[in-house]
Amino acid sequence: MDQIAPQTNMQTNMPDFTLRFASVQDVDTILFFIKELAKYENMENEVVATAENLCESLFEKRQAEVVLAEYLDKPVGFMLFFHNYSTFLGQPGIYLEDLFLLPEVRKMGFGKTCLSILARLAVERNCGRVEWSCLDWNTPSRNFYKSLGSESKDEWIGYRLSGQALIDLAEHS
């Protein structure tokens, strides 16, 4: 499952709208979009990412991939995703951590195009599914995702270990 080389443009059917894999030179743009997403989700105080740790995790260790969305040659959004694995399917999947588009380009079909490209990438990489989470209050996004044929997985409850709880459990063993 090879990653596509950075700067590879992905073909879209929309004039003036392009998607491309981010490179290390895009790290400030990526951080900008992360902060804009945090504002939208009312979680600004939770962003501790820096350009330095993004460079390391995204471009040195390649722990996730980023696709930048550009309209009229200007960055307007991003997708950040990574591979996971389904034991039930016996094949990898893609987990979409973030999809964000600036407010001024929403409702232009770019979100659907982004997810379509991600779905195509999943098929090319022989992934069995693409998954993501959405905040329960984000009705516009939830309605959009349902319109694409996605299903909400309401029977699953997400859990997270972080901060001191993560450290405490790590020291338990």
PyMOL commands that set and color helices and strands:
alter all, ss='L'
color gray80, all
select helices_A, chain A and resi 24-40+44-46+51-60+103-105+110-124+139-147+163-172
alter helices_A, ss='H'
color red, helices_A
select strands_A, chain A and resi 9-10+17-21+65-71+74-86+91-101+130-132
alter strands_A, ss='S'
color yellow, strands_A
deselect
rebuild
show_as cartoon
